[in-house]
Amino acid sequence: MIFLKRLEYVIAILFLVLSFRLVAEPAHALTMDEGRAHYIIELMKHITWPNEDHISHFNIIILGNDKNLLTALNNKSKRVIRGKSVSIDQQESLNEAINKVDVFFVRRNKSSLIPQINAKHKNVLIISEGNVSKENLMIGVLTLRNSIKLTVNRENLIKYGFIISNGLLDFAGTK
């Protein structure tokens, strides 16, 4: 009888220890690519397109080779923005890009194409990687060591007809 009591006691303690261990497992740390993917989707949630009434779903093109970002974006579980699905593709050149693009993520080595994007594609949000001149910047994503910095050029976004939520300005820019 005492043996059974001790066994129950040991099993209860073992159960509690294992339960705490499962709860205490560290959360998955985001990679830089997962962080950039997260910010791209979050940025889109805080911006309204000038032609949003005519957008049935959002098309994102990564201009330049970035398989890790493409994978991270495709792995995002909640890729729905204001009830509209999101599709992601990667292109090496601007000529390969489809006509119906809502967001260009422009890799650092393709930033010289931003003026051409603005001339050829209307109502397109341009998110650029790295440092871009102010006249070409809408939203910049800078990766510094182990952090991501966002830069918002409110004037350019307004110039191209985008509406920016105050929430975006709270975490990524100034009014």
N, C-alpha and C positions, 0 to 999 in steps of 0.2 A: 504494500500500500504506500509506504514511504517512497519506494522506488518510482512508482507511477506519479506521485506528487512532484518529485524532483524532475522527472522526465517532462511533465507538463510545464514546469517552471523553466527548464532549459529550452524547451521548444518555444515558449512564449518570448523569452529573451532573444533567442536566435531570430525569431520572426521580427521582433522590433529592430534589432541591429541591421538585419538585411533590408527592412523597410526604410530605415533612415539612410542607408547607403544608396538605395535606388533614388530616393528623393534628392540626395546630396550630389548626384552626378552633375558635373558642370554642364552648363548650356553650351550648345555648339557655337564656337566662335566663328564669326563671319570672316570669310576671306575678303581680300580687297575687291575681287571681281563680284562677289555677292553683295558687298557694300555698294559698289557702283550700280549694280542692277537694282538694288533697293532704292537708291536715290533717283535713278531715272524714272522708275514707276511712281515714286512719291512726288517728284517734280511734276509729272504729267497730271497727277491728281489735283494739283494746285494751280493749274493753268487752264484757261478756257480758250479754245481756238476760235478765230473769227468766223469760221465756217462750221462750227461744231454741230449745228442743226443738220448738216448734210453728211456728217461722218457716221457711218454705220459701225465701223470698228477701226481701231488705230493700227497703223502700220509703222513699225520702227525699222529703220535701215541702219546698220552699223557700217559706216563707210571706212573701209580698211580692215585688215585681218586682225580679229580678236576673238579667237575661238573660246577662250575662257569666259569672256563677257557674254558671248552668245549662249553658252551653256548655262551660265548663271541666270540670264534673263529667261531662258526657256524653262528653267527649274523653278521660277517664281510661281508659287501656288495660287496667288491671287492676282492674276493678270487681267482684271476687269476694272475699267475706269468708267465711272458714271454709267454703268450698265452696258458698256461696250467692251468687247473682247480686244485683245492685243496680239498682233502677230509680229514676229521678229525675223529679219533676214540680214544677211551680211553680203556686202558687195565690195569689190576691189576698186571699181571705178564709178564715176558719176554716170557714165553712159549706160551702165548695167542696171541702174536704179529704175524701178517702176515709176510710172507717172503719179500713182496714188500713194504718196508718202506723207505721213503726218509728223514724224520725228526722224531727224538725222542725228545719229551719234557719230561725230566726226573725230576719228583718231588723229593723234598729234601729227602724224606724217601726211595727213590729208587736209590739214587746216587751210592750205592755200586755195582749196576748192570752195570755201565758204561763200565768196562773192558770186561764183557761178551757181551755187545752190540757190542763193537769194534771187538771182536773175531768172533761173529756170523753173523753180518750184515756188508756188504761192501757198500761203497759209501753212508753212512748215516750220516747226520748232527745231532749232539747231542747238544741240548740246555738244559742246566741243571739249576735247580732252587737252589739258595743258594750257599754256598761256596763249591767248589770242588777242589781237588788237581790239581796243574798245569798240571801234566802228563795226567790227565783224562779230562781236560777242553778243549772244543772247543769254546762254547759260554756259558756264565753264565748270568743268570737274577737274580739280587738281588732286593728284595723289602725291602726298608728301610723307615720306617714311611709312608710318603705319596709320595714316589718317587721310581722310578725304575732305577737301575743302570745296565748297560750292561758291560760285560767283554769279550774280544775277545782274544783267544790264537792263534795268527796268525801262529805260528810255527806248532801247531797241525793241523790246518786247511790245511796248505800246505802239511804237512806230509801225510795226507789222500787224497790229490789230489784236494782239493777245491780251487777255484779261488775267491779271495776277491776283491771287488771293493774298490777304494780309498774312495768312499762315505761312505762305512761302517766304514772304519778306521777313517774318519773325525768325526763321531758321536759316535763311540763305542770302540775305541781302539787306538793303536799306531802302527806306521810302523815298 
